[in-house]
Amino acid sequence: MIKFIGKGVCGAVAIGKISLFKRNNIKIESVKVNDKEYELNRFEKAKQSALVQLEEIYNKALAEAGEDNAQIFEIHMMMIEDEDYNDAITDMISSKGFNAEYAVSSASNSFAEMFSSMDDDYMQARAADVRDIYDRIISCLTDSKTEQLSTEDKLIICADDLAPSETISLDKNKVLAFVTAYGSSNSHTAILAKSMNIPAIIGVGEEFLEKIEDGQSAIADGFSGELIVNPDSETVSFYENKLKEDNAKNEALKNLRGKENITLDGTRIDIFANIGSVKNVDKALENDAGGIGLFRSEFLYLENSDFPTEEEQFTAYKNVLEEMSGKKVIIRTMDIGADKQADYFNLDKEDNPALGLRAIRICLTRPEIFKTQLRALYRASIYGKLGIMFPMITSVKEIEEILEICKQVKSELDNENINYSDKVELGIMIETPAAAIISDKLAPLVDFFSVGTNDLIQYTLACDRQNSHLERFCDTHHEAILRLIEMSAKNAHSNGAWIGICGELAADTTLTERFLRIGIDELSVSPSFVLKVRDKVRQIDLKS
């Protein structure tokens, strides 16, 4: 029996056989060609095939992992069509006479190295996206495919690392767990595995691949991060019982549909769902969410090649409000920038985009874009119970500017005799330390706060949560984070506002009781976590 230790990123247990993930290692050679037009056509056909494949992967991800995670593949499609990337490839073919494979390889390596050499960790992570795209185009050029799982048995997939497309492309019905040598718990692959409810262990170390073989019996413990190879009968028996207990708990959660989110002492809390598009509303309703705590409106911008019109946005917002049938829906204004780029915004390249022109900063510097979205939101407000939430707030002045623009938009609608609700709640995200520290000044200006813990952690601890090298330093339970949340809750309530949490910590049931004790009114989580959080809430006694 051998044990390997990594980090569990999806709490579940898998017992089965190991399958080493195999890729086609295609050797790329530099070849001078005579028919350049033929090579250019080969590249164009391969690119179009890659886009078709990515569209299929996107749809699969949408069904299995939700809109927010599926956006990874929309970004990949945008990168494949990037003008600079394409020019670099076609120039090597038309001007230098190289074969398409070498041109794609050379250009991709240059772009990947460019991203890797940047100081910003987010931009460094884009190098992996370029390599994923490169592998796909090369596979289309050479008509080769990564080996798929041919067995009928479910397997524990072990690899050095898995690209997002590799993760989503594997048949979910044949995967028991993912175990990788590298990776971060916040990498795209880890997030995808979590969203698909597949146990995953990352960061086991490269040596583990040299010590395991196809077909060996193993146990992957997504709770502890242990991979146990060739377990003895006693260990197998222990984990089989644990697996039965976990399955029984998951079945029991289904009985919580329709039940209240109420503690043993009678304290009530709202448990809402985070969604990335209208297509995810069904998941929220299926899991009995009390409302939508975070509707990420940027999907409307990311899936378009130009700014979405007021009418397009109005239709999307109206649909989600109608489908939620009077339940509260909080729509976040566009959070474009940083990791969510749309070329047609023509944003300057930034050394540190996470600290750059993003979210509300774009809205306030380009109010014509902001007003279009606000008009659509206010027009849709008569079809349900709407809250509008503004991201990346750091000052009183920003809120004052936002409120003035909202006033202008409503005045325009009045002049045009267009109806809107006068009960729209306005709120802000607490995702910077600045917002939390001056939350006593911000609360009187809004109806609610929603804590975006992902960015709050990143900015407070000065840790890029996508950077696997910072895993040990990125303490999501850091007392500074919890104190900032508590400070924000106290200041919200003192000024008549309510407060929720919509970041990943909202689904961390080890913190649920503390959140309730500091006065959090609402927790908004991925749809699949709604019943788990409800179960935890119903076990808490705040008077004990």
C-alpha positions as CSV (number, residue, x, y, z in Angstrom):
1,M,0.0,0.0,0.0
2,I,1.4,3.4,-1.0
3,K,0.0,6.8,-0.1
4,F,0.5,10.1,-2.0
5,I,-0.7,13.4,-0.5
6,G,-2.0,16.3,-2.5
7,K,-4.8,18.8,-2.0
8,G,-8.5,17.7,-2.2
9,V,-10.6,20.1,-4.1
10,C,-13.9,18.2,-4.2
11,G,-15.0,16.5,-1.0
12,A,-15.9,12.9,-2.0
13,V,-14.4,9.5,-2.1
14,A,-13.7,7.3,-5.2
15,I,-12.6,3.6,-5.1
16,G,-11.5,1.9,-8.4
17,K,-8.7,1.3,-10.9
18,I,-6.1,3.8,-12.0
19,S,-5.9,5.0,-15.6
20,L,-2.9,7.0,-16.7
21,F,-4.0,9.8,-19.0
22,K,-2.3,9.4,-22.4
23,R,-1.8,12.2,-24.9
24,N,-0.6,11.9,-28.5
25,N,2.9,13.4,-28.5
26,I,3.2,14.7,-32.0
27,K,6.6,15.6,-33.3
28,I,6.6,18.9,-35.2
29,E,9.2,19.3,-37.9
30,S,10.1,22.4,-39.8
31,V,9.4,21.9,-43.5
32,K,9.7,24.4,-46.4
33,V,6.7,24.2,-48.7
34,N,6.2,25.2,-52.3
35,D,2.4,25.5,-52.3
36,K,1.8,28.2,-49.6
37,E,-1.8,28.7,-50.5
38,Y,-2.4,25.0,-49.8
39,E,-0.8,25.3,-46.4
40,L,-2.8,28.4,-45.6
41,N,-6.0,26.5,-46.5
42,R,-4.9,23.6,-44.3
43,F,-4.5,26.0,-41.4
44,E,-7.8,27.6,-42.0
45,K,-9.6,24.3,-42.2
46,A,-7.9,23.1,-39.0
47,K,-8.8,26.3,-37.2
48,Q,-12.5,26.0,-38.3
49,S,-12.5,22.4,-37.1
50,A,-11.0,23.4,-33.8
51,L,-13.8,26.1,-33.4
52,V,-16.5,23.5,-34.1
53,Q,-14.9,21.2,-31.5
54,L,-14.7,24.0,-28.9
55,E,-18.4,24.8,-29.6
56,E,-19.3,21.2,-28.8
57,I,-17.1,21.2,-25.7
58,Y,-18.7,24.5,-24.6
59,N,-22.2,23.0,-24.9
60,K,-21.0,19.9,-22.9
61,A,-19.5,22.2,-20.2
62,L,-22.7,24.2,-20.1
63,A,-24.8,21.1,-19.4
64,E,-22.3,19.6,-16.9
65,A,-20.6,22.5,-15.3
66,G,-22.7,25.6,-15.8
67,E,-22.4,28.8,-17.8
68,D,-19.7,30.4,-15.6
69,N,-17.3,27.4,-16.1
70,A,-18.3,27.0,-19.8
71,Q,-17.0,30.5,-20.5
72,I,-13.5,29.1,-20.4
73,F,-14.1,27.6,-23.8
74,E,-15.7,30.8,-25.2
75,I,-12.4,32.5,-24.3
76,H,-10.5,29.8,-26.1
77,M,-12.6,30.4,-29.2
78,M,-11.9,34.1,-29.0
79,M,-8.2,33.4,-28.6
80,I,-8.1,31.1,-31.7
81,E,-9.6,34.0,-33.7
82,D,-7.2,36.6,-32.2
83,E,-5.9,38.7,-35.1
84,D,-2.3,38.9,-33.8
85,Y,-2.2,35.1,-33.2
86,N,-3.5,34.4,-36.7
87,D,-1.2,36.9,-38.4
88,A,1.8,35.4,-36.7
89,I,0.8,31.9,-38.1
90,T,-0.1,33.0,-41.6
91,D,3.0,35.2,-41.9
92,M,5.2,32.2,-41.2
93,I,3.5,30.3,-44.0
94,S,3.1,33.0,-46.6
95,S,6.3,35.0,-46.0
96,K,8.7,32.3,-44.8
97,G,7.3,29.3,-46.5
98,F,6.9,27.0,-43.5
99,N,4.4,24.2,-43.2
100,A,1.2,24.8,-41.2
101,E,2.2,22.6,-38.3
102,Y,5.5,24.4,-37.7
103,A,3.9,27.8,-38.1
104,V,1.2,27.0,-35.5
105,S,3.8,25.5,-33.1
106,S,6.2,28.5,-33.5
107,A,3.5,31.1,-33.1
108,S,1.9,29.3,-30.1
109,N,5.2,28.9,-28.3
110,S,6.0,32.6,-28.8
111,F,2.6,33.6,-27.4
112,A,2.8,31.2,-24.5
113,E,6.3,32.4,-23.6
114,M,5.1,36.0,-23.8
115,F,2.4,35.3,-21.3
116,S,4.7,33.2,-19.1
117,S,7.2,36.0,-18.8
118,M,4.7,38.6,-17.6
119,D,4.8,39.6,-14.0
120,D,1.0,39.2,-13.5
121,D,0.0,35.7,-12.4
122,Y,-3.3,35.8,-14.3
123,M,-1.5,36.6,-17.6
124,Q,1.0,33.8,-16.9
125,A,-1.9,31.4,-16.5
126,R,-3.0,32.3,-20.1
127,A,0.0,30.4,-21.3
128,A,-1.8,27.2,-20.5
129,D,-4.8,28.3,-22.5
130,V,-2.5,29.0,-25.5
131,R,-1.0,25.5,-25.2
132,D,-4.5,24.0,-25.0
133,I,-5.5,25.8,-28.2
134,Y,-2.2,24.8,-29.9
135,D,-2.8,21.1,-29.1
136,R,-6.3,21.3,-30.6
137,I,-5.2,22.9,-33.9
138,I,-2.3,20.5,-34.3
139,S,-4.6,17.6,-33.7
140,C,-6.9,18.9,-36.4
141,L,-4.0,19.4,-38.8
142,T,-2.7,15.9,-38.2
143,D,-6.0,14.2,-37.7
144,S,-4.9,12.8,-34.4
145,K,-6.9,12.5,-31.2
146,T,-6.1,12.0,-27.5
147,E,-6.9,8.5,-26.5
148,Q,-10.4,8.2,-24.9
149,L,-11.5,5.8,-22.2
150,S,-12.5,2.6,-23.9
151,T,-13.4,0.6,-20.9
152,E,-16.9,0.4,-19.5
153,D,-15.5,0.6,-15.9
154,K,-15.3,3.9,-14.1
155,L,-11.6,4.9,-13.5
156,I,-9.4,7.2,-11.4
157,I,-7.7,9.4,-14.0
158,C,-4.1,10.2,-13.1
159,A,-2.1,12.8,-15.1
160,D,0.6,15.4,-14.8
161,D,-2.1,18.0,-15.3
162,L,-5.3,18.3,-17.3
163,A,-6.2,21.1,-19.6
164,P,-9.8,22.4,-19.2
165,S,-10.8,20.9,-22.5
166,E,-9.3,17.5,-21.6
167,T,-11.2,17.6,-18.3
168,I,-14.6,18.4,-19.9
169,S,-14.1,16.1,-22.9
170,L,-13.7,12.9,-20.8
171,D,-16.9,10.9,-20.5
172,K,-18.1,11.9,-17.0
173,N,-19.8,8.5,-16.7
174,K,-16.4,6.8,-16.9
175,V,-14.5,9.0,-14.5
176,L,-14.4,8.3,-10.8
177,A,-11.9,11.0,-9.9
178,F,-9.1,13.2,-11.2
179,V,-5.6,13.1,-9.6
180,T,-2.9,15.4,-11.0
181,A,0.8,16.0,-10.2
182,Y,0.4,19.8,-10.6
183,G,-2.3,22.4,-10.5
184,S,-4.0,24.8,-8.1
185,S,-7.3,24.3,-6.3
186,N,-8.4,27.4,-8.2
187,S,-7.3,26.3,-11.6
188,H,-9.9,25.9,-14.3
189,T,-9.6,22.1,-14.1
190,A,-10.1,22.0,-10.4
191,I,-13.2,24.3,-10.6
192,L,-14.6,22.2,-13.4
193,A,-14.2,19.0,-11.4
194,K,-15.8,20.6,-8.4
195,S,-18.8,21.9,-10.5
196,M,-19.3,18.4,-12.0
197,N,-19.1,16.8,-8.5
198,I,-16.2,14.6,-9.4
199,P,-13.6,14.0,-6.6
200,A,-10.3,15.7,-7.4
201,I,-6.9,15.8,-5.9
202,I,-4.3,18.2,-7.2
203,G,-0.6,18.9,-6.5
204,V,0.4,15.3,-5.7
205,G,3.9,15.8,-7.2
206,E,5.4,14.5,-10.4
207,E,7.1,11.5,-8.7
208,F,3.7,9.8,-8.1
209,L,3.3,9.1,-11.9
210,E,6.5,7.1,-11.9
211,K,5.3,4.9,-9.1
212,I,1.8,3.9,-10.3
213,E,0.6,1.8,-13.2
214,D,-2.5,1.4,-15.3
215,G,-5.1,-0.9,-13.6
216,Q,-3.8,-0.7,-10.1
217,S,-6.5,-0.5,-7.3
218,A,-6.7,2.9,-5.7
219,I,-8.7,5.1,-3.4
220,A,-8.9,8.9,-4.0
221,D,-10.0,10.8,-0.9
222,G,-11.2,14.2,-2.0
223,F,-11.6,15.3,1.6
224,S,-8.0,14.6,2.8
225,G,-6.2,14.8,-0.5
226,E,-4.9,11.3,-0.2
227,L,-4.4,8.9,-3.1
228,I,-4.0,5.3,-1.7
229,V,-2.6,2.8,-4.2
230,N,-3.0,-0.9,-3.7
231,P,-4.9,-0.4,-0.4
232,D,-5.2,-3.4,2.0
233,S,-8.6,-4.9,2.8
234,E,-9.0,-3.0,6.0
235,T,-8.5,0.3,4.3
236,V,-10.9,-0.7,1.5
237,S,-13.5,-1.7,4.0
238,F,-13.2,1.7,5.8
239,Y,-13.6,3.7,2.7
240,E,-16.5,1.6,1.4
241,N,-18.4,2.4,4.5
242,K,-17.4,6.1,4.1
243,L,-18.7,6.0,0.5
244,K,-22.0,4.5,1.6
245,E,-22.4,7.2,4.3
246,D,-21.7,9.9,1.7
247,N,-24.2,8.5,-0.7
248,A,-26.8,8.3,2.0
249,K,-26.2,11.9,2.9
250,N,-26.6,13.0,-0.7
251,E,-29.9,11.2,-1.0
252,A,-31.1,12.7,2.3
253,L,-30.4,16.2,0.9
254,K,-33.1,15.7,-1.7
255,N,-35.6,15.5,1.1
256,L,-34.7,19.1,2.1
257,R,-36.4,20.5,-1.0
258,G,-39.2,22.8,0.1
259,K,-37.9,23.0,3.7
260,E,-37.0,26.3,5.4
261,N,-33.5,27.7,5.9
262,I,-33.9,28.0,9.6
263,T,-31.6,27.2,12.5
264,L,-32.6,25.1,15.5
265,D,-33.1,28.4,17.5
266,G,-35.4,29.9,14.8
267,T,-32.9,32.1,12.9
268,R,-33.8,32.4,9.2
269,I,-31.4,33.0,6.4
270,D,-31.8,33.3,2.6
271,I,-30.0,30.7,0.5
272,F,-29.8,31.9,-3.1
273,A,-28.0,30.6,-6.2
274,N,-25.2,32.1,-8.4
275,I,-25.8,31.7,-12.1
276,G,-24.0,32.8,-15.3
277,S,-26.9,32.9,-17.8
278,V,-30.6,32.5,-18.2
279,K,-29.9,28.8,-19.1
280,N,-28.8,28.2,-15.5
281,V,-32.2,29.2,-14.0
282,D,-33.5,25.7,-14.2
283,K,-30.6,24.5,-12.0
284,A,-31.4,27.1,-9.4
285,L,-35.0,26.1,-9.3
286,E,-34.3,22.4,-9.4
287,N,-32.1,22.8,-6.3
288,D,-34.8,24.9,-4.6
289,A,-32.9,28.2,-4.4
290,G,-34.8,31.0,-2.7
291,G,-33.7,33.4,-5.4
292,I,-30.7,34.5,-7.5
293,G,-28.0,36.1,-5.4
294,L,-25.6,36.7,-8.3
295,F,-26.5,36.8,-12.0
296,R,-23.3,37.4,-13.9
297,S,-24.4,39.7,-16.7
298,E,-21.0,39.7,-18.4
299,F,-21.9,36.5,-20.3
300,L,-23.9,38.8,-22.6
301,Y,-20.8,40.6,-23.5
302,L,-18.4,37.6,-23.7
303,E,-20.6,35.7,-26.1
304,N,-21.0,38.6,-28.5
305,S,-18.6,40.0,-31.1
306,D,-19.9,43.5,-30.4
307,F,-21.7,45.3,-27.5
308,P,-25.0,43.7,-26.8
309,T,-27.9,46.0,-27.5
310,E,-30.3,47.3,-25.0
311,E,-33.0,45.1,-26.5
312,E,-30.8,42.0,-26.2
313,Q,-30.0,42.7,-22.6
314,F,-33.6,43.6,-21.7
315,T,-34.8,40.2,-23.1
316,A,-32.3,38.3,-21.0
317,Y,-33.0,40.1,-17.8
318,K,-36.8,39.9,-18.4
319,N,-36.6,36.1,-19.0
320,V,-34.7,35.4,-15.8
321,L,-37.0,37.5,-13.7
322,E,-40.1,35.9,-15.2
323,E,-38.7,32.4,-14.7
324,M,-37.9,33.1,-11.1
325,S,-41.6,33.9,-10.6
326,G,-41.4,36.7,-8.1
327,K,-38.3,35.4,-6.2
328,K,-35.5,38.0,-5.8
329,V,-33.0,38.2,-8.6
330,I,-29.8,40.2,-8.1
331,I,-28.1,41.1,-11.4
332,R,-24.5,42.3,-11.2
333,T,-23.6,44.9,-13.8
334,M,-20.9,43.8,-16.2
335,D,-17.6,42.7,-14.7
336,I,-15.5,42.9,-17.8
337,G,-11.7,43.2,-17.5
338,A,-9.0,41.2,-15.7
339,D,-9.9,37.5,-16.5
340,K,-12.9,38.4,-18.6
341,Q,-11.8,40.1,-21.8
342,A,-13.9,41.1,-24.8
343,D,-11.8,42.4,-27.7
344,Y,-14.3,44.9,-29.0
345,F,-13.9,46.9,-25.7
346,N,-10.4,47.8,-27.0
347,L,-9.0,47.9,-23.6
348,D,-5.3,48.7,-23.3
349,K,-3.0,45.8,-22.3
350,E,-2.2,46.2,-18.7
351,D,0.7,45.0,-16.6
352,N,-1.6,44.0,-13.8
353,P,-5.2,43.7,-15.2
354,A,-6.6,42.5,-11.8
355,L,-5.8,45.9,-10.5
356,G,-6.6,47.7,-13.7
357,L,-9.6,49.1,-15.7
358,R,-12.3,46.6,-14.9
359,A,-16.0,46.3,-13.9
360,I,-17.4,49.6,-12.5
361,R,-14.3,51.4,-13.6
362,I,-15.1,50.8,-17.2
363,C,-18.8,51.7,-16.6
364,L,-17.8,55.1,-15.0
365,T,-15.3,56.0,-17.7
366,R,-17.6,54.8,-20.5
367,P,-21.0,55.8,-19.3
368,E,-22.7,55.2,-22.6
369,I,-22.1,51.4,-22.1
370,F,-23.3,51.6,-18.5
371,K,-26.5,53.5,-19.4
372,T,-27.4,50.9,-22.0
373,Q,-27.2,48.2,-19.4
374,L,-29.1,50.2,-16.7
375,R,-31.9,51.1,-19.2
376,A,-32.3,47.4,-19.9
377,L,-32.3,46.5,-16.2
378,Y,-34.8,49.1,-15.2
379,R,-37.1,48.2,-18.1
380,A,-37.0,44.5,-17.1
381,S,-37.7,45.4,-13.4
382,I,-41.5,45.3,-13.8
383,Y,-41.3,41.6,-14.6
384,G,-40.1,40.5,-11.1
385,K,-38.2,41.4,-8.0
386,L,-34.9,43.0,-9.1
387,G,-31.8,44.0,-7.3
388,I,-28.9,45.6,-9.2
389,M,-25.4,45.1,-7.8
390,F,-22.3,47.0,-8.7
391,P,-18.8,45.3,-8.6
392,M,-15.3,46.5,-7.7
393,I,-16.4,49.5,-5.5
394,T,-13.7,51.3,-3.5
395,S,-15.2,54.7,-2.6
396,V,-18.2,56.9,-1.7
397,K,-17.6,59.0,-4.8
398,E,-18.1,55.9,-7.1
399,I,-21.5,55.2,-5.5
400,E,-22.5,58.8,-5.8
401,E,-21.6,58.8,-9.5
402,I,-23.6,55.5,-10.0
403,L,-26.6,56.9,-8.2
404,E,-26.5,60.0,-10.4
405,I,-26.4,57.9,-13.6
406,C,-29.3,55.7,-12.3
407,K,-31.2,58.9,-11.7
408,Q,-30.5,60.1,-15.3
409,V,-31.6,56.7,-16.7
410,K,-34.9,56.8,-14.8
411,S,-35.5,60.3,-15.9
412,E,-35.0,59.3,-19.6
413,L,-37.4,56.4,-19.2
414,D,-40.0,58.7,-17.6
415,N,-39.6,61.1,-20.5
416,E,-40.2,58.2,-22.9
417,N,-43.2,56.9,-20.9
418,I,-41.4,53.6,-20.3
419,N,-42.5,51.8,-17.2
420,Y,-40.0,50.5,-14.5
421,S,-40.4,49.4,-10.9
422,D,-39.8,51.9,-8.1
423,K,-38.8,49.0,-5.8
424,V,-35.5,48.1,-7.4
425,E,-32.8,47.5,-4.7
426,L,-29.3,48.8,-5.4
427,G,-26.3,47.2,-3.8
428,I,-22.6,46.9,-4.0
429,M,-20.0,44.1,-3.8
430,I,-17.6,44.2,-0.9
431,E,-14.6,42.7,-2.7
432,T,-11.9,45.2,-1.9
433,P,-10.4,45.9,1.6
434,A,-11.2,49.5,0.9
435,A,-14.9,48.9,0.6
436,A,-15.0,46.8,3.8
437,I,-13.0,49.4,5.8
438,I,-15.3,52.3,4.8
439,S,-18.5,50.1,4.8
440,D,-19.9,52.5,7.4
441,K,-19.8,55.3,4.8
442,L,-21.1,53.1,2.0
443,A,-24.0,51.4,3.7
444,P,-26.2,54.6,4.0
445,L,-26.1,55.0,0.2
446,V,-27.3,51.5,-0.8
447,D,-29.9,48.8,0.1
448,F,-27.5,45.9,0.4
449,F,-23.9,44.5,0.4
450,S,-22.8,41.3,-1.2
451,V,-19.3,40.0,-0.3
452,G,-17.3,38.7,-3.2
453,T,-14.9,36.6,-1.2
454,N,-12.8,35.4,-4.2
455,D,-11.5,38.9,-4.9
456,L,-11.6,40.0,-1.3
457,I,-9.2,37.2,-0.4
458,Q,-7.0,38.0,-3.4
459,Y,-6.7,41.7,-2.6
460,T,-6.4,41.3,1.2
461,L,-3.8,38.6,1.2
462,A,-2.0,39.9,-2.0
463,C,-2.3,36.4,-3.4
464,D,-3.3,35.4,-6.9
465,R,-5.6,32.5,-6.2
466,Q,-4.9,31.1,-9.6
467,N,-1.2,30.7,-8.8
468,S,-0.4,27.2,-7.6
469,H,2.9,28.4,-6.0
470,L,0.9,30.5,-3.6
471,E,-1.4,27.8,-2.3
472,R,0.2,27.6,1.1
473,F,0.0,31.4,1.5
474,C,-3.6,31.8,0.3
475,D,-5.5,31.0,3.6
476,T,-9.2,31.4,2.7
477,H,-10.1,31.3,6.4
478,H,-7.6,34.0,7.3
479,E,-8.8,36.0,10.3
480,A,-8.3,39.3,8.3
481,I,-10.9,38.1,5.8
482,L,-13.4,37.1,8.4
483,R,-13.0,40.4,10.3
484,L,-13.5,42.4,7.2
485,I,-16.8,40.5,6.5
486,E,-17.9,41.0,10.1
487,M,-17.1,44.7,10.0
488,S,-19.2,45.0,6.8
489,A,-22.1,43.1,8.3
490,K,-22.1,45.3,11.4
491,N,-22.0,48.5,9.3
492,A,-24.7,47.3,6.9
493,H,-27.1,46.5,9.7
494,S,-26.4,49.8,11.6
495,N,-27.5,51.7,8.5
496,G,-30.5,49.6,7.5
497,A,-28.9,47.6,4.8
498,W,-28.8,43.8,4.5
499,I,-25.7,41.7,3.6
500,G,-25.0,38.5,1.8
501,I,-22.0,36.5,0.6
502,C,-21.8,35.4,-3.1
503,G,-18.2,34.2,-3.3
504,E,-17.0,30.7,-2.9
505,L,-16.8,30.9,0.9
506,A,-20.6,31.1,1.0
507,A,-20.6,27.3,0.2
508,D,-17.9,26.5,2.9
509,T,-20.1,24.8,5.5
510,T,-17.2,25.0,8.0
511,L,-17.9,28.7,8.1
512,T,-21.7,28.8,7.9
513,E,-22.2,29.1,11.7
514,R,-19.7,31.9,12.0
515,F,-21.4,33.7,9.1
516,L,-24.7,33.4,10.8
517,R,-23.3,34.6,14.2
518,I,-21.9,37.8,12.6
519,G,-25.2,38.6,11.0
520,I,-25.0,37.5,7.4
521,D,-28.5,37.6,6.0
522,E,-28.0,35.7,2.7
523,L,-25.7,33.1,1.3
524,S,-25.5,32.7,-2.5
525,V,-23.9,29.6,-3.8
526,S,-23.6,27.4,-7.0
527,P,-27.0,25.7,-7.4
528,S,-25.6,22.2,-6.5
529,F,-24.6,23.6,-3.0
530,V,-28.0,25.1,-2.1
531,L,-29.3,22.0,-0.3
532,K,-25.9,21.3,1.4
533,V,-25.9,24.7,2.9
534,R,-29.5,24.4,3.9
535,D,-28.7,21.2,5.7
536,K,-25.9,22.8,7.6
537,V,-28.1,25.8,8.6
538,R,-30.8,23.5,10.0
539,Q,-28.2,21.8,12.3
540,I,-27.0,25.1,13.9
541,D,-28.1,26.4,17.3
542,L,-27.0,30.0,17.7
543,K,-28.2,30.1,21.3
544,S,-26.0,27.2,22.4
